[in-house]
Every structure is written in C-alpha cells, then in structure tokens.
Amino acid sequence: MDSDADVGSAPPEERNPLPAAVPAPQVRMADPAWRPSERARTLWAINAALLWVPVVVAQVVWTAIDPRLTVWHVAAAVATAVLAALHIILVPQWRYRVHRWEISDTAVYTRSGWFIQERRIAPISRIQTVDTERGPIDRWLGLATVTVTTASSAGAVEITALDAAVADETVARLTEIAGRDGVDAT
C-alpha cells in the first residue's frame, strides 16, 4: 500500500516511465509545381461563355414577348454583358493562377478552384484507376483531363486541362508507379 501512495504523490517525471515525446519534425507542404496547359484559359473561357447562352436566349425571348419594356431590356442586357465579360475574362485567368498538379513516387498532388480552392494529396498506394477524359472542346483544343480514382471517400482527384500528350504520359507514369508494389488499393 505504501508503494501505491508513493507513486500517486511522486512528481510527474517519476510517474511516467516513458521518455518525453520527441517533437514531430516540421513538414512544409509545398504547393504542386506544374500548371495546366496554356490553352486551359481558353477552355475555361469557352465553358464560361456557354453558361451565359441560356441567359442571353432568355433575354431575347423576353424582349420578343414584351417589347414595350425597352428600359428594362437595355438594363438587363447591359448587366448581362458586364457580368458575362467579367466571368469569361477574369475567372479563367484566376483559375490558371490557382490550378497546379504534381506527381511524385509517393503521391499525386493537386490544387484547384477559383472561388473555393481545394488541395488534394492522394497516396500512390491508394490509386485504383487512372482515366483520361476528352470532351469535344478539349479535343478541339488538344487537351485532356486525367482522373485518378482512389480508395477514398473524398472521391477522385482530377488533373484538368493538360496537353493531350502530357495527359497520356501522366497516365502511363501513374500506372507504372502504382503497379510497382503490386498492392491492391481496395
């Protein structure tokens, strides 16, 4: 009994037989180094412009249905033109400044977004599939998106707007790296 009482009253250094925890090394998370293709801005500008087509069509229909409200039609057209121009010009520039990607022997790193930015790191050991996607506008511009599906509930990692040749090289490299250890990521 005396030994239990002694342990309870002993200074904390003497009660803990384990050595003091070694502080974890400071890890600096560098941003991914590679940008999408230069043509990414054109792709994003075209996609932004396509979003404004229904708005313009709705305004034309509105003008045809009720041509008496000229002041309102002009105000709506000016507002649409200003907002569309800002969206089509500024958003692709901003996205190009933000989007980055990189592949190492251990992980795939991406940073994306324009208003809400997301940073993803997917360990190579978690890769399940690597896909390439080329929509009509992507094909016209010679671009592709690489989708890396992982064993993660967060979903796939996308590397958007790559030159088609770079996308093909990226898929080949990821497939080679992921297949080295022969471990199934499921």
C-alpha positions in Angstrom: 0.0 0.0 0.0 2.8 2.4 0.8 4.2 1.9 -2.7 0.9 3.0 -4.3 0.7 6.0 -2.1 4.3 6.9 -3.1 3.5 6.6 -6.8 0.5 8.9 -6.5 2.5 11.5 -4.7 5.6 11.2 -6.8 6.4 14.1 -9.2 5.1 13.7 -12.8 8.6 13.0 -14.1 8.9 10.0 -11.9 5.4 8.6 -12.5 5.8 8.4 -16.3 8.3 5.7 -17.1 8.2 6.6 -20.8 10.7 9.1 -22.2 9.5 12.5 -23.1 7.9 12.6 -26.6 10.2 13.7 -29.4 8.6 16.6 -31.2 7.5 15.8 -34.7 9.6 17.3 -37.5 8.1 20.3 -39.1 6.8 19.3 -42.6 6.5 22.0 -45.1 3.7 21.4 -47.5 4.9 22.8 -50.8 2.4 23.7 -53.5 2.3 21.4 -56.6 4.7 22.7 -59.2 3.1 22.2 -62.6 0.4 24.3 -64.2 -2.2 23.1 -66.7 -1.7 23.8 -70.4 -1.6 27.4 -71.6 -4.8 26.6 -73.5 -6.7 25.9 -70.2 -7.6 29.6 -70.1 -9.3 29.3 -73.5 -11.1 26.1 -72.4 -12.4 27.7 -69.2 -13.4 30.9 -71.1 -15.4 28.9 -73.7 -17.1 26.9 -70.9 -17.9 30.1 -69.0 -19.3 31.7 -72.2 -21.5 28.6 -72.8 -23.0 29.2 -69.3 -24.3 32.6 -70.4 -26.0 31.4 -73.6 -29.3 30.5 -71.8 -29.3 33.9 -70.1 -28.9 35.7 -73.4 -31.6 33.5 -75.1 -34.0 34.2 -72.2 -33.5 37.9 -72.6 -34.1 37.7 -76.3 -37.3 35.8 -75.7 -38.3 38.3 -73.1 -37.8 41.2 -75.5 -39.8 39.4 -78.2 -42.7 38.6 -75.8 -42.9 42.1 -74.3 -41.0 44.7 -76.5 -42.7 47.7 -74.5 -40.2 47.5 -71.6 -37.2 48.9 -73.5 -35.5 50.4 -70.5 -35.7 47.1 -68.6 -34.4 45.2 -71.6 -31.5 47.5 -72.1 -30.6 47.4 -68.3 -30.8 43.6 -68.3 -28.7 43.4 -71.5 -26.0 45.7 -70.0 -25.9 43.8 -66.7 -25.6 40.5 -68.6 -22.9 41.8 -70.8 -20.8 43.2 -67.9 -21.2 40.1 -65.7 -20.6 37.7 -68.6 -17.5 39.6 -69.6 -16.1 39.5 -66.1 -16.9 35.8 -65.8 -15.4 34.9 -69.2 -12.3 37.1 -68.8 -11.4 37.0 -65.1 -12.4 33.5 -63.9 -10.1 31.6 -66.4 -7.2 33.9 -65.5 -7.7 33.3 -61.8 -8.2 29.5 -62.2 -5.0 29.3 -64.2 -3.1 31.1 -61.4 -4.5 28.7 -58.8 -4.6 25.3 -60.6 -1.5 23.2 -60.0 -0.6 19.5 -60.1 2.4 17.3 -59.5 3.2 13.6 -59.3 5.9 12.1 -57.1 6.8 8.4 -56.5 4.6 8.5 -53.4 1.6 10.8 -54.2 -0.5 12.8 -56.6 -0.9 16.5 -55.6 -3.5 18.9 -56.9 -4.7 22.4 -56.1 -7.8 23.6 -57.9 -10.7 26.0 -57.8 -11.2 29.7 -58.3 -13.6 30.9 -55.6 -13.4 27.8 -53.3 -9.9 26.3 -53.6 -9.2 22.7 -52.9 -5.9 21.0 -52.2 -5.8 17.2 -52.6 -3.0 14.7 -51.9 -3.6 11.1 -52.9 -1.0 8.5 -52.0 0.0 6.3 -54.9 -0.7 3.2 -52.7 -4.4 4.2 -52.8 -4.8 4.5 -56.6 -7.4 2.2 -58.1 -7.8 3.5 -61.6 -6.4 6.2 -63.8 -8.6 7.6 -66.6 -8.4 10.2 -69.4 -11.3 12.2 -70.5 -11.5 14.4 -73.6 -14.7 16.3 -74.3 -15.4 18.0 -77.7 -13.9 21.3 -76.7 -11.0 19.5 -75.1 -10.3 17.6 -78.3 -10.6 20.8 -80.4 -8.0 22.5 -78.1 -5.8 19.3 -77.8 -6.5 19.0 -74.0 -7.4 16.2 -71.7 -8.4 15.6 -68.0 -6.7 12.8 -66.0 -8.9 11.4 -63.3 -7.2 9.4 -60.5 -9.7 7.2 -58.6 -8.5 6.3 -55.2 -9.7 4.2 -52.3 -11.1 7.3 -50.6 -14.5 8.5 -49.7 -13.4 12.0 -50.8 -13.7 11.0 -54.5 -11.4 11.1 -57.4 -8.5 13.5 -57.9 -8.8 15.4 -61.2 -5.9 17.0 -63.1 -7.7 19.2 -65.6 -6.7 20.9 -68.9 -3.5 19.1 -69.7 -2.0 18.9 -73.1 -3.1 15.6 -74.6 0.4 14.3 -74.8 1.2 15.3 -71.2 -2.1 13.6 -70.1 -1.0 10.3 -71.8 2.5 10.5 -70.3 0.9 11.2 -66.9 -1.4 8.2 -67.1 1.5 5.9 -68.2 3.7 7.2 -65.3 1.0 6.8 -62.7 0.1 3.3 -63.9 3.8 2.3 -63.8 4.3 3.8 -60.3 1.1 2.3 -58.9 2.0 -1.1 -60.3 5.5 -1.3 -58.8 4.5 -2.6 -55.4 1.7 -4.9 -56.6 -0.6 -4.0 -53.7 -4.3 -3.7 -54.4 -5.7 -0.4 -53.2 -9.2 -1.8 -52.4 
